[in-house]
Amino acid sequence: MNAAAQPVIEAHGLAKHFGRTRALDGLTLSVAPGEVHGFLGPNGAGKSTTLQILLGLIRPTAGTARVFGLDPWADPVAVHRDVAYVPGDVSLWPNLSGGEVIGLLTGLRGGADDKLRRDLIAEFEFDPRKKARTYSKGNRQKVALIAAFARPARLYLLDEPSAGLDPVMDAVFRRQIARVSRDGATVLLSSHILSEVEQLCDRVTIIRAGTAVETGTLGELRHLQRTHFRVTGLADPARLAGMPGTHGVSIAGSAAEFDADPGDLGAVLAGIAEPGISGLSVAPPSLESLFLRHYSDGNGGQRTGGKRAGNGKDSSERTDSGVL
Amino acid sequence: MSTLLVVRHTRSDEELGRAELLGSVPIPRAASLTATLLLGTAANLVLAVFVAGAFIAAGLPAAGSAAAGAAVGSVGTFFVALAAVAAQALPSGRSANGAAAGLVGVAYLVRGIGDALGTPSADLLHVASAWPSLLSPIGWGQRTRPFSSPDLAFLLVPLAAAAVLAALAVVIRRRRDVGASLLPERLGKERAGVGGRSFVGLAWRLQRSTLAGWCVGAAALGAVAGVLSPMASETVSSIAPLRELIARLVPGGQTGLIDVFVTALLGMAGVFAAAAGIQAVLRMRAEEAEGRAEILLSAPVSRARWLGANLFVAAVSAAVVSTTAGAAAAVGLAVSGTSDGPAWSLVPAALAHVPAALVFATAAAVAFALAPRLSILVAWGVLAVAIVLGEFGELFGLPAWLQDASPFRHSSAMPVESFNQAGAVGLLLVAAAGASLAAYFLRRRDLAA
């Protein structure tokens, strides 16, 4: 049984050029069986292009892609048999009801598990009788998610699946990921929502400008990261700038924010201790700052007092820690 | 046109959420509706002036021209108000447009029935319409008889009706919530039927309302062919140059003129069939461009099957449109009582145009497979060129090989000609080759947005 050891998804040097645009530029990706793999990157980094190549919808300009050991371009039907896909921007047939679309999408894959389908519709609080024309983005997303989860698959390819879902529905979605993962399925979850990947995924590949810049378990990636400090009530906040081990100190009144290297944490803690301090928050090395660093490294000079332009939709509950 | 304008500015605006933005501005709730009604009325006023001007320019009496313009304008205004009510009562721009267009169609039909039942004058140039015409707004406009005995008083009927309907629309708008409607959005089925779980089912589902439209057109053509051909052939026989022209348009036109007319109109129905087929195929491009093909093709079903399903529905569409035209012509001839052969033979005569229609559908498929972004242009362009070459080639004196490039040239122009088996088989072979070619190239290209 070599199938057990064989990665479910394996891509080497994957490149895709659309005219002069290089959507992908030598991407390498490996996803092991049973893994929930986060595929993290900003919009336009090449996440959707990668998924389309893995589905054999488009052909890579260079490099190889294998899904279940098969070339998806040469043998799409065999690959699709065990794949459930949720596209990033779900577009539906305006005159079909949600239930009809679910029936169509699962029907093309061999029919839905009826109990699963009913449970999913109930859990997602979805009204399958309305015409797709009237659905909001979140509801269209639900249609694709229900269709994907209403039938067991070996591999789930999810392109920014929770965009448009409210927090309650997001929790339902997470439970479904946990369920299929428990059943042994492999999940590739693309996202630019960091908290989502952080909570769901075993391993993460970070992609920027068409190449994987980092890959590993969350633990492996965290050690790369600096801890973020925010201290208020300092008598002389400016002195922190000169303290060894601190980076990117920004001062506003008696408050200071800075990052500290993991190795210097002891010294930094001792350094900030003074009688007057009124507040101290220490953010754990979050994936978000890791992500932002990878993103802004390419753009340079995006450190504007802790607020980054282009943070976009990523205003989850942890915005206050998304600081460099 | 009046109805489209109204729906676009009222219900569609609401659907797209623009009305919400406007609603937050300190203007009365029905302001945009009143503005639209005024705009529609103004547009019809311009139209009335234009029509009158055109008639006068064409050398018709000024008073009559003015009356005709006024008639067109007032009937248009009536439909503006009617569409406004439809937009208030129905939940979506699509349904409101459909209802308004349907009512316009009914108005035409009712008037048509009235005219058909009317008593023609001795010289066949005027028809005194029967009572059903008076039920139709178009009949009201017509009733003014602009060029014989102008009777403008009749225009008060559409105008008064317009005023009542407009007031009704405003009242509804004042009383309802934004986005709400008198009739709720119809709910769909909770789950897909057995047919709705396959590519063929989907293609059929997406095609059927368009197909119904083409069938209405084909039925109208067929009915015209059946009912009017006897009448027209009488008229034409008395005008020598016209007879010659018709004879040239339809090759081998030595047979009865009725057959010539029927043949010509069934040929037009053949164009309808081709168009319906092309539309079924081009729907794939819409699926691709609007991002739905991606989720469809992630299913374990090959692209060739997807293409095949749509081509199958295209073929069915072409056959249904042709059959409708043939059957309508047969019924029409039977009703007018001038059938000189078995009327049912017109159904196979109409079906003789299906092979050519299939060639156009597969040509559209090849275009879709090779150059998706150009496919819409190419598919309709091919049809247009073929019509020009095939139907008018002789008229323009184009070289024979160029005329023969049009698939229409190889269709059997029945009942004037007999069935050309070689031509039909040839067309079917070309269509089959096109389908395989399309499947081959579709397999080898990226999905494009």
Interface residues (C-beta under 8 A of the other chain):
Chain A: Q52 L55 L57 I58 R59 P76 V77 A78 V79 H80 R81 V83 Y85 P87 D89 V90 S91 L92 W93 N95 L96 S97 G98 G99 E100 V101 I102 G103 L104 L105 T106 G107 L108 R109 G110 G111 P128 R129 K130 K131 R133 T134 A144 L157
Chain B: S92 R94 E185 R186 L187 G188 K189 E190 R191 A192 G193 G196 R197 S198 F199 G201 L202 R205 L206 E290 G291 R292 E294 I295 L296 L297 S298 A299 P300 V301 S302 R303 D446 L447
